[in-house]
Each structure stands twice: as structure tokens, then as C-alpha cells.
Amino acid sequence: MRTYTRKAQSADTEAIMKILNDGIAYLKEQGLPQWQDGHGPDRENIKDDMINGYAYVMIDDGKIVGYGTLVPGPEEAYENMTEGKWQGESHRYIAVHRIAVDVTVRGKGLAKILLHDLIVLARNLEYKDIRIDTYPKNFIMEKVIYAAGFIYRGMTHFGYTHGERKAYQLLLD
């Protein structure tokens, strides 16, 4: 199995949208409001991610099976944390967003590999402070986040109904 993560290209858009739309449906099936009611990633987000150089895809055996972004801070929701605080005073951080893995490969640990690859890419971009968030009851994603070494820091809110998120941080040497 050849698995790696690379920058997304415009030709990847349809595969990315399928993965994300399946992810939105999966979250709904789990009874989670995350990415619902028009607050999930859409084609315009993906286009912007690519234009800004934030978008990455995971390839497994020649097929796009995952998507994620690395978005440099500061980010308003991350600057207004409640019930906790970030460690350190750095405003030079990068946030991991929009992690999704193809429904056909779920359960194979590829989300962990994708997150690991994004951490390595962030470090190669000279970031030592990496942040990520998820809906409080998204226990599957939370398990992936903890497995990557992130530490829970507090709660943040994205400013819409069900926009509350558990926020995590990974500080690298």
C-alpha cells in the first residue's frame, strides 16, 4: 500500500467534494450537528483552500481517500477561547481543519495517518504550534486527535448554532 499526502489540485475537486459530502452525511447519521445546516465545507471553501495553498489530499493506492487543510492563524474563534487557554503566547500557529476520509476506507487508520502527515507538513512550514478542534461529542475524531499527541486546551465557538468546539494543541520542539 502506497499512502502519502500532497497538495490538492483543482482536478481533485470532485473527489474531495464526494469525501466531504459523505463525511457530512456520516456526521448526521451519528446524530452530530457538526458540519450540518450549511456550516460544513462546500465547493467554495475547497476552491479558497486551494487558492490559498491550504488544501491537502491523502492518496492511497493511487486514489484520493482523504482531505484536510492547514490554515495559518490567527483565527477569530481560536483567539476567543473559553473554559481554558492555549499554552504559550504564540500567535504564530497553524490550524488543521476539514479532516475527512473516504467512507470506503474508514476503519483502516487512515485518518491518523492523514493527521500525522499534516503535522509533518506543518512542521516543514516551520510551525511549532498546531491547533485543531472538533464538536464535543465527535468521539471518533477526538480519538484521532489524542492519538496524534494533541492536548485538550478548552472550548471555542465559531459563532453559529452548534458552533461550540473542543480545542486541542500540539506544541513541537
C-alpha positions, -999 to 999 in steps of 0.1 A, spaced: 0 0 0 14 34 -10 -1 61 11 11 98 11 -3 133 14 2 160 -12 -11 195 -21 -46 194 -36 -51 205 -72 -82 218 -89 -85 184 -107 -91 168 -73 -122 189 -65 -148 163 -73 -131 136 -53 -127 160 -24 -164 170 -26 -175 134 -25 -154 127 6 -166 158 23 -203 153 14 -201 117 26 -185 130 58 -213 155 63 -238 126 59 -219 104 83 -218 130 110 -256 134 106 -261 96 108 -241 98 141 -266 124 154 -239 151 154 -247 187 144 -211 193 132 -210 204 96 -248 205 93 -272 233 83 -249 248 58 -219 250 82 -199 222 66 -172 226 40 -185 233 5 -171 238 -30 -163 275 -24 -144 266 7 -124 240 -12 -117 264 -40 -105 290 -15 -84 264 3 -66 256 -29 -61 292 -40 -45 299 -6 -24 268 -6 -41 253 25 -56 222 9 -41 187 10 -53 153 -2 -43 118 10 -36 93 -17 -38 56 -10 -31 31 -38 -34 59 -64 -68 71 -52 -78 102 -32 -90 90 1 -87 119 25 -88 157 27 -75 182 52 -63 218 55 -35 237 72 -47 273 79 -23 298 94 -36 317 124 -47 339 139 -83 327 137 -111 346 155 -126 315 170 -92 304 183 -85 338 198 -116 338 219 -113 306 238 -134 299 268 -131 274 296 -93 271 292 -64 287 273 -37 279 248 -3 271 262 23 297 253 18 332 239 24 324 203 0 339 177 21 321 151 2 289 148 -14 267 121 -48 251 124 -59 218 110 -94 219 96 -118 199 74 -104 164 81 -123 138 62 -116 103 50 -134 84 22 -162 62 35 -148 32 16 -116 32 37 -129 40 71 -116 19 99 -82 14 84 -65 41 105 -60 65 75 -74 95 95 -45 90 119 -20 88 90 -35 119 74 -33 139 106 3 128 111 12 138 76 -4 172 82 16 177 114 48 168 95 38 193 67 31 220 93 65 214 109 81 216 75 64 250 71 82 259 104 52 259 126 57 246 162 22 254 174 -5 233 158 -42 235 167 -73 216 159 -109 214 171 -139 191 169 -175 191 181 -177 180 218 -194 147 210 -174 137 179 -156 110 199 -142 93 167 -123 125 157 -113 132 193 -97 97 195 -77 105 163 -67 139 178 -54 124 210 -36 96 192 -16 123 173 -4 138 206 -27 168 209 -37 181 243 -72 195 252 -69 232 260 -105 244 263 -136 254 244 -140 277 215 -170 288 194 -174 295 157 -204 319 162 -233 299 149 -257 273 164 -238 242 174 -205 260 167 -190 250 200 -158 230 197 -133 213 219 -99 228 211 -66 210 212 -30 220 207 2 202 198 35 220 206 66 208 187 102 213 197 
